Amino acid sequence: MTEAISLSQSVQNYLQNNIKANDKILISISCGLDSTVLYDSIIRSKYFNKKKIYYLIFNHQIRPEGKYEIKQFIKIYNLANKNLFIKKLFLRDKSKGFQKKSRSSRYDFLYKFSKKRDIKHIFLGHHLDDLNETYFLRKTQQSGAAGLSNIFLDKYKSLKLHRPLKKYTKKQIKSYAIHNRLKWFDDRSNLELNYTRNKIRNFLYSKKLFNQINKERLKFSKIFYLHHLHKNFFKRVRNKIFEIDIDKFHYLNENLKFLVVQSFYYEYRHLFEKQIRDENIKNFIKKLKTHLNSNKEMSVFSGKISVFNKKTCINLT
C-alpha cells in the first residue's frame, strides 16, 4: 500500500513539475501492466482536463488474442467514444529485428499523429527494469560512453517524451496495480526467448545482478554532458543537414573528436536503421581530414559529407 501511495504521489509531482495542466497529452497504451498503471496514475491525479488527453493503442498483430484484449481494455476503462485511436502495425518480418522495427514504426506514427493534433507531450510506460535492460543490451552491443549514459530519448523530433514511472521496478508497479484492483493483459510474447530483450530480461531476474547493473548505469548517467558535446561543432542548417565547424573540430585531439562524433550520432540515432560502431566513427573522422571540394561527396555512416559555399556539411540520408 505504501508503494502504491508513493507511486501515485510521484506521478502527481512529475506532472506538476514538467507540464502545464492545460496542455494536450497523448498516452501510449499497450493494454499491459505498465501502460495500464501509467494511464490509471495520470487519470487519478486529476491534473489534466480529460478532453485534452488522447489515447493511442498499437495493435502489433502478432497475437490472435490481441484484438480481443484491446476491445476488453476499452470496455473495462470506458474509453469508447473518447479521444481514443487504434493503430495497426503492418510488419512483414515477425522475427529478425522485429522489436526494433516495431519501435521505429511506433515513434514515426506517434510523431505524425501528434503533429496533426498539435500534441507535444507523449507519455510512455517505461520503468526501471526497462532502463536496466536497455543499458545491458547496449553494453553487449559494445556501445560507447555516449550510448551508455543516455538510455532513453527525452525528445523525438519536436515531441517531448515523458516516463514518470522510470524510478519504479516492475514489482513496485505491479503492487500499485493490485492495490488499485486494475485489470491488464499480459503479452505472452514477452516470455518468448527468441527476442534478445526477453533473454536479457530473463538473465537480469536475479535481484543481485539487477542491482549491480542499476548501480553501474547510474554512474554512466552522471556524465550527461557527453550528450551535448556535438552542439559545439555541429549546427543544424535544415532538416537532416548539419554544418560542421571544421576548424574548431580539427583543433581537438583524436579522443575528443571521437566523443564529439559519437555524441552527434547518438543524438540522432532514431534516424538510423543500424547501430553505429566504433569503426564508423573513426571513418567519419578520417574523412574529415581529407581535402574536400564542392564537387565531391564522401559517404560516411548514414550520410554524406560535402562542401557547400565553403562550408563543410553532413547530410543524414
Stockholm file with secondary structure:
# STOCKHOLM 1.0

chainA/1-317         MTEAISLSQSVQNYLQNNIKANDKILISISCGLDSTVLYDSIIRSKYFNKKKIYYLIFNHQIRPEGKYEIKQFIKIYNLANKNLFIKKLFLRDKSKGFQKKSRSSRYDFLYKFSKKRDIKHIFLGHHLDDLNETYFLRKTQQSGAAGLSNIFLDKYKSLKLHRPLKKYTKKQIKSYAIHNRLKWFDDRSNLELNYTRNKIRNFLYSKKLFNQINKERLKFSKIFYLHHLHKNFFKRVRNKIFEIDIDKFHYLNENLKFLVVQSFYYEYRHLFEKQIRDENIKNFIKKLKTHLNSNKEMSVFSGKISVFNKKTCINLT
#=GR chainA/1-317 SS CHHHHHHHHHHHHHHHHHSCTTSCEEEEECSSHHHHHHHHHHHHHTCSCGGGEEEEEEECCSSTTHHHHHHHHHHHTTCTTSSEEEEECCCSCSSTTHHHHHHHHHHHHHHHHHHHTTCCEEECCCCHHHHHHHHHHHHHTTCCHHHHHCCSCSEETTEEEECTTTTSCHHHHHHHHHHTTCCCCCCGGGGCTTSHHHHHHHHTTSHHHHHHHHHHHHHHHTTGGGGGGGGGTEEEEETTEEEECHHHHHTSCHHHHHHHHHHHHHHTGGGCSSCCCHHHHHHHHHHHHSCCCTTCCEEETTEEEEEETTEEEEECC
#=GC SS_cons         CHHHHHHHHHHHHHHHHHSCTTSCEEEEECSSHHHHHHHHHHHHHTCSCGGGEEEEEEECCSSTTHHHHHHHHHHHTTCTTSSEEEEECCCSCSSTTHHHHHHHHHHHHHHHHHHHTTCCEEECCCCHHHHHHHHHHHHHTTCCHHHHHCCSCSEETTEEEECTTTTSCHHHHHHHHHHTTCCCCCCGGGGCTTSHHHHHHHHTTSHHHHHHHHHHHHHHHTTGGGGGGGGGTEEEEETTEEEECHHHHHTSCHHHHHHHHHHHHHHTGGGCSSCCCHHHHHHHHHHHHSCCCTTCCEEETTEEEEEETTEEEEECC
//
